[in-house]
Structures are given as structure tokens and as C-alpha cells.
Amino acid sequence: MPTKSKKTKSAGRFGARYGKKVKDKLVKVEVKQRVKQDCPFCKKKGVKRLSKGIWHCKKCDKKFASNTYYLDKEQK
């Protein structure tokens, strides 16, 4: 099984398939979705994505539904 390199990051799992532009877009989305984000309820960083559209804040212990990949800043 080949390993991913620094240059391709998480898209290295696709090898030579799909092209550079598509893999670069995928890396941008995956990096953005995996960071802790601001909770719309308590306004602290602690929200992580559990699955598609399901989010959980570790600070205020709320679980809620929202956007699929990352939370918008103007969401209430």
C-alpha cells in the first residue's frame, strides 16, 4: 500500500487517478472540515463534525445539525 506524501496530503490515497485540480479541491475541503470550529450556541471553539451534517460541541455538550462540511460564520 503506497503512503501519502507531503505534496498530495490526504488526496495521496487516490494515487495517479482523478487529476491534480480535483485532488487539490478535495484537500482544501478536508482540511477545513477537520479543524475545531466555533459553536453557534456558546461561541467557543469546540465543535467537531461527527458525520454528514451532524456536529457536536464538547464545551456546551450540544449536538446539532448544520451544513455538511463546515459551519458558516453567520449561522445562528
Steps between C-alpha positions, in 0.01 A plus 500: 500500500659831398524775757388857447765765450521854637421644160171317449391495868175309557434461126804273472270205560373535140841450338521603135122519450263802464751780425672771699222763505240262637736371769598855600133596546444188709796582726366853561159367608645227720740736678218745567258237630743334742590806709306595812248769418306766692182383672192703402362461855791564739731680248807293599721279286399144569266383225606189310327326213358159590359410160334672202322803644521384864712713735587472870634770733719364779479823701120531536428133409245585229446286194340670202450479125649754263699519177671191368872583500554814711299753699425845362599805704159674474299197613272527806 
